[in-house]
Amino acid sequence: MTPEKAQKDFMELIEKNGFTEAAKTTDTQNTVYHREWTREVEVAWHGKQQDTLEIRMMLCGTAVLAAVRRNGRDDPKFIRDYTSPKRAMNAAREIATFAGFEW
């Protein structure tokens, strides 16, 4: 896959799946895109609380770097790179669905 095709595929998937621009990295000036989910959950002994999930993605050449934040904290086991934009988006969909959020 060429960098141009990866860029085109990445942008199509970002727009189609509700991701928006979050920021630019300071070192490479790549754009970081993100999508956030929020829901109210009942927690034993504490009552209702907000449960949040944020997925951030950035295209670097032909690879996509993705990171997950749950309730404001980075989840180190979900900082990964994917070989194509489609694989990254499929992984993001699975992560959000498995966490109980609507895609």
Residue pairs with C-beta under 8 A, 6 or more apart in sequence:
1 9
1 62
1 84
2 62
3 61
3 62
6 59
6 61
6 62
6 63
6 84
6 85
7 59
9 84
9 85
9 86
10 57
10 59
10 64
10 85
13 85
13 86
13 88
13 89
14 33
14 57
17 35
17 89
17 92
17 93
17 103
18 35
19 33
19 34
19 35
19 55
19 57
20 33
20 34
20 35
21 31
21 32
21 33
22 32
22 33
22 34
22 56
23 31
23 32
24 30
24 31
24 32
25 32
25 58
28 60
30 58
30 59
30 60
31 58
32 56
32 57
32 58
33 56
33 57
33 58
34 54
34 55
34 56
34 57
35 54
35 55
35 92
36 52
36 53
36 54
37 52
37 53
37 54
37 96
37 99
37 101
37 102
38 50
38 51
38 52
39 50
39 51
39 100
39 101
40 48
40 49
40 50
40 51
41 48
41 49
41 50
41 51
42 48
43 49
50 71
51 71
51 100
52 69
52 70
52 71
52 72
53 68
53 69
53 70
53 95
53 96
53 99
53 101
54 68
54 69
54 70
55 66
55 67
55 68
55 69
55 92
55 95
55 96
56 66
56 67
56 68
56 69
57 64
57 65
57 66
57 88
57 92
58 64
58 65
58 66
59 65
59 85
60 81
62 83
62 84
63 81
63 82
63 83
64 81
64 82
64 84
64 85
64 87
64 88
65 79
65 80
65 81
66 78
66 79
66 80
66 81
66 82
66 88
66 91
66 92
67 74
67 75
67 78
67 79
68 74
68 75
68 78
68 79
68 95
69 75
70 99
78 95
80 91
82 88
82 91
93 103
96 103
97 103
